[in-house]
Amino acid sequence: MKKKPHTLLLLLAASMLFSAPAQAAAAQLEQATAQPISMFMDGRQLQSETPPVVVNGSTLVPIRGIFEAQGAKLSWNDASKTVTATKGSTTLTYRLGDTTALLDGQTLLLSVPGQITNGFSLVPLRFVSEALGSTVKWEPNTKSIWITSPVEYETSIAQGVNLRTTPDSQNDTNSLGLLPVGEKVHVIREVNALWLEVQTKNNQTGYISAKPKYTDYSSPALIQKQGSELIAAGSKYLGTPYEFGATSDQTKTFDCSSFVKRVFGDTLSIELPRVSYDQAKVGKEVKLDDLRVGDLLFFTARKLDIGHVAIYAGNNQILHTYSKEKGVHFEAFEGQWKKRFVTARRVF
């Protein structure tokens, strides 16, 4: 039986009536379940104050988070809606809504202007990152943005050192070549007290010695590790007999200064003079309140202004030798040692 024309029209209208809300709901569901944009800075995911938005193909992100994540200092003028970011010698100035910005006095063009969304000031991600020297990569499959900081070759080689494929100086086959004096490298990480992972200017990566004589690199964390390494190395000689004037080319006996010379030389390749009086001229003087593990303490002894040396071991303990009965041992830095104390020196 054929349906009448007006019946078909009514069915079509009903279909449209019921499908419109369904389509709207589907659109809302798709929008709600759309994968959000993730941002990563040098491999670390950034937690944004508000989700990034895409405007005409450009991703806009909150000002404060993206600037501070890249190590820039931020100042904001609320009256003019102007942000100023400084990073090292670079200064970037931008007023929200403008399509231009100033980078060290030079005018830069923006693909889209910055804007305020949900109470947050947003600016184009690529513009900000690249203006501060970073590179930006978009991964469409994962809807993620990867920001990579510029590599700064901040560390100078002070003495020729081998770049190695593994942190091991006993294996001559792992050498990638000698890094000469004056060459600059970037320290990727501190492997331990004795090794650094680095990147060279020709994009080689490998390991070099962290001992102080090889580079000008230092950090509080590395100093702490090296101090602990010194004490651990010295502890291996606990109980070794004391002998005044013991030769420094053997480890069967020690006097105070030959012990210190041996531990510093073997552990950190720091070559100290043979006697305590001369050792007290090395490095820089430090106050007792500023002592750290690995500092040298000097004392009067045998009617000499400086006749004894010890290594500060932390927690008010010193590691030294002076007694045939005790040999190398730990002792509290108090009593006679506080009375006989002359100076403290820091050599790394």
Summary of the structure (lengths in Angstrom):
residues: 348
radius of gyration: 32.9
end to end distance: 101.1
largest distance: 128.1
contacts: 1003
relative contact order: 0.07
helix: 25%
strand: 35%
